[in-house]
Amino acid sequence: MKKWIMICTVLVLAIGGCAWFFMKDSAEPVIAKSVTATVEKGDLEVQISGSGSVAAINSEDITSSITGEVDEVLVEKNELVEKGDELITFTDGSDPITAPFDGTVTTMDVEKGDRVSSGEVLANVTDYKKLKTTISVDELDVPSVKKGQTVEIKAGAFEDETFTGEVTSVAKEGTYENGVSSFDVTIKIDKPGDIKIGMSTEVCILTNSVKDALYVPIEAVQMDGEEKYVNIQQSGTAEGTASTKKAVETGISNDRYIEITSGLEEGQFVSLPITINESTTGNGGNGMGRGQGGEIRMQGGSGMPSVGMPNGGGMPSSNGGQ
């Protein structure tokens, strides 16, 4: 009996030891690691994005200016007309109704001999060659949107094509909803091609750009009171390398990168404030790699930074100068 008690005791101790070993291995704390990014040089762009739909720049209901009888209807539905072409004449010799612009007659609701009243809608003319799209822009971003700015447009039906456009107007009055005001921005589509009225669009308005700018991931720039600074790493790969605090001045920024106008040089390494779960990190180095289940979190940032995007990697953003 004593022999069996001793054997059971040994087994319990062995099982408990194994459990402690595996629990210890899987319960490593989250610790700070050194992750670096390179100071890059390239074209940096700031863009504002939004969604909209396509509409005609010129589309007008044709109304009667008199009360009288129709003498002749000179055009048919779907007929192309030019500005000034006669559309409808009257028996009393009143001035005929003419096309207000080049376009297509989309409706014709009267015939010869019909009696019409002043102000009555008789037809519609739409210009399908000149199209626009309108997006809603947040009140914080709208001051940076100006008439004439360049626009890139994606139409839902043509995913592989990029169209260009130009801002033609910014609403002087906004709409208020859920505590936020927004303003309509209208964009003329330069060459609509096969785009049709009613199609959905995704728009990026270029509000600012700098060529050959020095830039870093926006997470690299930190604040100490009124002073902006970065931590410069002496090496871009070694963990635990000493860093130097360096004051910087900044320019424009988007949601991923910020321009450095003073304080840094191209090719330097700056540290990024992140934490990594040591137990699930697959490959060490500069900490950018992740093993299966590895966790990387930005502290005060907006997701995982992309480092070294060529030509500034201008991304849609509502951020202006810093």
N, C-alpha and C positions, 0 to 999 in steps of 0.2 A: 504493500500500500504506500509506504514512504517513497519507494522508487517511482511509482506512478505520479505521486504529488510533485516530485522533483522534475519529472519530464514535462508535466503540464505547466509548471512555473517557468521553465526554460522557454517553452513554446510561446507563452503569453508575452514574456519579455522580448523575444525575437520579433514577434508580430508588432508589438508596440514600437520597437526601435525602427522598423521599416516604415511604419506609418509616419513617425516623427520626421524621418529623413525626407520622405516624399513631400510632406506638408511644408517643411522648411524650404525645399527647393522651389516650390510653386508659390511661395508667399513673399518673394523678394519685393521690397518697397519700391515705389516710384521715386527715381532719383534724377537729379539734374545731369544732363549731358551737354557737351559742347557741340553745337551744330553751326556750321559756317556757310556763308554765301560770299560770292565774289563781287567786288565792285565792277560793274559792267559799263560799257560805253556803247551808245546806240541811239536810235530815234525813239523818243518816248511820246506817247499820245494819251490824251485824256478824252474820253468819249462818254456821252450820255445815251442810254438805250431806252427803247420803249416799243410797244406794240400798237398797231393800228389796222386800218382797212383802207382799201383803195376806193376813191371816188373821182368823179369828173371835176376838172377845174371849172369848165363851162357847161352848165346844164340848166335850161330855162323853160318854164311854162310860157306859152304864147297866149296872151289874153286879148280879147277884143277891146278896142278903144271906143267903139260906138254901139248903139243899139240899132240893128238893121238886118237886111237880108243878104246872105252870101250869094255873090254873083258866080265866082269860080273858085275851085280849089285846084291850085296849079302843081301841087306835089303830092306824093303818096308816102305812106309809112315806109320807113327804112331807106328812103331816098337821101342821097348825099346832096347837101346844099352849101352854097357859099354865102358869106356875109353880104346882105343886101338883096339877095334873091327874093322875088315876090312869092309869097306862099298862098295868100287868100285875098280876093278882091270883093268889093261890095257893090250892090246895084245902085246905090245913091251916089256913087262916085267918090266916096270917102277915100282917104289915103289907104293903100293896100297894106296888109301885114307882111313884113319882110323878115328874113332870117337875121338874128342879132349877131351871129358869128358863124364861122365854118363848122359844119357838124352833120349829124344824121337826124332825120325826122323820126323820132321814136314813137310818137302817137299823132293821129289826126282824127279829131272827134267831130268834124262837121262835113257836110256835103253841100253841093250847089242847091240853092233854094231854102236852106235852113235859116231860121230867124234866130239871131243871137243877141245877147244883152251885153252892155258895157261891163267889162271886168270878167266876163266868162272865159274860162280856159278852153282854148280851141285846139291846141297842139303842144308838142314838146320837141325841143331840139337839144341834142347832147353831142359834145365833141369828145369822141372816144380816143383821140390821139394825144390829148393833153390831160394827164392824170395827176392826182395828188394823193397823199396819205397824211393822216393827222394822228399824232400821239399825244398822250397826257404826260406832262413833266412836273415833277415835284417842285414846290415853291423854293426849296433850298437850291435847286439846280437851275431854275429858269433864268436867273440873272446872267449865267454864262452862255445862254443860247442867244445868238444874234442872227438877224436876217443875212442871208448870203453864205452861211456856213455850209461846208461840204457834208454830205450824208451818204452812208452806205445802206442799201435796202435789200432785204431778203423777202421774197414772196413765197408764201406757203406752197404754192403749186409748182415752184421752180427752185427746188432746194439747192441745186448745183450752180445756180446763177446768182451773181451779185449785181444789183442795179445801183446807179448813182442818182443823187438828187441834190436839192438845195433848199435850205430853209427860206420860206417866202413870208411867213408871218408868225408872230408870237402874240397870243391873246393878251389883251390889256386887262381883262378880268378873269379871275380864276373861279373854280368851283370848290366848295368846302364839304368834306365828307370824312367822318370818323376822326375828326381832329386834325386833318391834313388838307391843305389847299394845293390844288394842281392847276396847271395852265395848258391849254391846247397849243400845240406847235404844228404848223402846217408845212409840209414838204412837197415841192414839185418834183415829180419823177422825170429825169432827163429824157430817157429813151425807154418808154414802157414796153415796147415790143408786143409780146402776147399777153401781158398782164391785163386782167379784166377787172371792171368795177365790182367791188364786193370782196375781192380776194384779201386774205390776211397778210400783214407785213410785220417784219421785225426791223427796227430802224436803229442805226448808230450814228449819232451826230458828233463830228469831230469839233470839240470846243477849244482845244489847246494842244500844242505840240512843240517839242524842242528837238532839233537835230543834234546828233553827237553829244547827247547828254550823258553825264555820269549818273548811275542810278543803282539802288539796292532794293531788296525786298522791304516793303513798308514796315514790317515787324522789326527790322534792325534798328530803326530810329526810335530812341526813347527820350523821355523828358526828365529833367532835374530842375524843378522850378520853371523858369522861363527859358532855360538852356536846353537845346537839342543836342543829343550826343549818340555816338555808336561805340561799341566795344570792338576794337581792332584786334584780331587774332594774329599772332606772329607766325603761325603755321595753319594751313587749311585742313590738316588731316589728323594731327596728333590730339588725342583726348587729353584734357586737362592743361592744355597749353595756356600760358599766361596771356591775358588780354590787357589792352591799354584803352582807357576811356578817352575819346576824342570828340571835341565839340565840332558840330557841323552846322552848315546853313543849307536850307532846302528850298526847292522850287515847286514845280507842278508835281502832282501825283495822281495815280489811278488806284484801283482797288488792289493792285498787287505790287506796284513799284513806286518809289519816290525819287525825285531828282535831287542830287547832291550838288549844290553850287559852290561849296567851299568846305575844305577840311579833309577830303579823301582824294586818292589817286586810283586810276584804273588798275585792276589786278590785285588790290589789297583784299584781305579776308576780314569780314565782319561777322560777329556771332549773332545768332538768332535765339531769342528767349523761348525755349521749349523744354518739355519734360518727356522722358522716355521710360517705359516700364522695362527695367533691366532684364527681367526673367523671360520676356518674350521678344526681345530684340534679336534679330537674326545675325546681322553683321555689324561690327563695331565701326571703326573708321571715324568719319565725321558725324555719325549718328543719323544720316539721312536714310539708311536702309531700314527695312522693317521685316522681321520674320513673321511666320504665320501667327495671326492674333496679336502682333505687335501694336502698341498704342503710342501715338505721337500726338501731343496736344499743344497748340499755340497758347501762350500766356498773353492774353490781351490782343491776340491777332485774329485773323479771319481765315482760318484753315491753313492747310499745308502750303508753304511758299514754293513757287517755281523759281529756280535760280538760273541765271544766265540765259534767259530767252533772247535770241538774236534780235537786233534792231529795236530794242526797247519793249517788244511785245505789247504794244498798246492794246489795252483791254477796255471794254465798255465800263465806264465808271461815272459816278457822280461827284467824285472828289476833285476839288480845285487845287490851287496852290496852298502850300502849307506855311 
